[in-house]
Amino acid sequence: MNDRFHYDALVDDALRSVVRSVLTQVAEKGLPGSHHFYISFRSTDPGVELPEYLRAKYPEEMTIVLQHQYWDLIIGDTTFEVTVSFNKQQERIKVPFTALSAFVDPSVRFGLQFDRRDKAAGDKPEGVAAMPTSLPTPEKRPATAAPADQEAQPETGAAATEADAKPEDAASKVVKLDSFRKK
């Protein structure tokens, strides 16, 4: 059977629009209450703009935290831009929504995980959101990216890798599309 409607791509776009809507509200009104976000993205995807030293440090995937130390959040139709602090240095980054790999709001234990759009044939279909191996919770915040000769100082609005989060703290409301698929 041929999926002429490309449901996987439509669902993927719909889930990314959830992230776009939330970030748009935050850009207009700020973060309400204890809400904060871990946003992971593929650092080498087309359209990702970040300083070369960060791309070298996070050659595949990078996670930023939007909580206290972020500035000038701008949401476009296909991208978002924000200034975040890395080791007390402010850096501007631009991320296409298509580069997102995960979005987590640990204050309400909600998360979305996105698959790569360019997966090899035989892998899970495009747009399938699956349970991630690790999602941070409010008790397990990523550390700030620090130079190798410097100890990382906890700082919100920082970068982290997947290794910084503990797998036993996976969020409970990750949207898993496999449960809706016909087997």
N, C-alpha and C positions, 0 to 999 in steps of 0.2 A: 504494500500500500504506500502511496506517495503522499507525503504531507504537503499539500499545495498551499496551506495557510502558514506554514512555518511557525507552528505554535510555540516551539521552544524559543525562537527569537522574539516572538511577541511577549512571552512571559518574562524573558530576560530584560527586555526594554521596560516593561511595566515595573519590575523590581528596581531597576536603576532609577526610574522616575520617582520611586518612594524616597530614595536617597536625595535626589535633586529637590524634591518638595521639602524635605526636612531641612536641608541646608539652606534653602531659600528662606524658610521661616526664621532660621537662626541668623542669617545675614540681615534680615529686616528687624528682628526683635531681640536678638541675643539668645543665649542658652537659658532655658527656664529651669528653676530648681536645681536638682543635682544631675541633670542630664549632661552627658559628655560622650564623645565619640572616639572610637578607634577606627580609622579609615586606612585600609591596606590597598595598595595598588602596585601594579607591575611597573617598575621604574624604567624599563627599556621600551615600553610600548610607544608607538608613534604619538606625538603630541604632548608627552610628559615633559615638562620643563622644570628642572631643578639644577642647583649648582653641581658641577662635575665632581667635586669631592664627595658629595652625598651619593651621586650615582655610582661612584667607585666603591663606596662603603656598602651600599645596598644595590648590588648589580642585578638582582632579580626582582625582589619585592621589598617594599618599604611600608611602614605603618606610621601614621601621624596621629597625634592625640589632639582633639579640639576640646579644650576645657577652659583654662584660665589664660594661657599665654598664646593667643593667636590674634591676628589683626587683619583688617581689610578683606574679609571674606566676600568674594564676588562670585555669583553664580551665573553662568551662561547657559545656553541651550544644550551645549555638548561638553562643557568643561566647568570646573570650579578652580578658583585661584584663592590662595590664602598665604599670609605671612606667618610663619611659625618660628619658634626659638629652638636652636640647636646649640647646646653648650653656651647659652647666653648670647648667641649671635642670631639675629633675625635674618631669615632667608625666605624669599618668595618662591612658591611652587605653583605650578599649574598642572591639573590632572584632568584628562578626558574621562567622562563617566564610563566609557568603554574599557578603561584601564583598571577599573576597580576590581579587586579580588575579594574584599570583605568590608562590611560596615557593621559596627557593633555599638550599641548603646548599653553599656553594662549597668547603668542605673536602673533600668527596667528589664534587664536580662533579655535583650532583643538583638538578633543578629541576622545578617544576610551574607551568604557566601556565593560568589559568582565564579563560574568556570571560564576558562579561556575560550575566546571565540575562534581561535585557530587550532583547536585540538585535532590530533591525528585521527584518521578514520579508524573506527573500532573503539574509540574511547566513548565515554558518556556523551549523549547528545548535547549540542550547544545550549547554553542557558540553564542547565540543571544546577540547582543550588543544593549542595549537600552539606551534611554535618562537618564542620571544620575539625581539624585535629586539635586546635586550641583556640580559645577565645578568652581574653582577659576579663576579669571581674573587678569590681571596685577595690577589692583587697589586693589584687595582683596587677599593678599598673606597669607598663613598659618603662624601662629606664631611658634616659636621654642618650642619644648617640654621642659618644665621646671619643676623642682621639685615643689611639692605643696606649699612649703614655700617660693618660689622664683617667682618673676614676669617674664614672658616669654619675652625675648629680641628678636626682629625681627632679623633673621639671615637666610641667604639663605643656602641651603644644610641642611635643618632641617626637623624634623618630625612634622606632624600635624594630626588632626583627621578630619573626615567629618564635625563635628560641627564647625570647624574654618572657613569653607567656607560659603558664602551666596548663597542660592538657586536662588535668582533673577538674579544672574550673570552667568547662565548656558551658556556654549560655544555654538556657533551657528553651528559648523560643526561636531557634534558628529555623527559617523556613526551608523545608525539605520537600522539593517538588516530586521526588520519586514516589511519595505516597499517593500522589494524584495520577500517576502514569498508569496506563493499561499495561499489564504484564504479558 
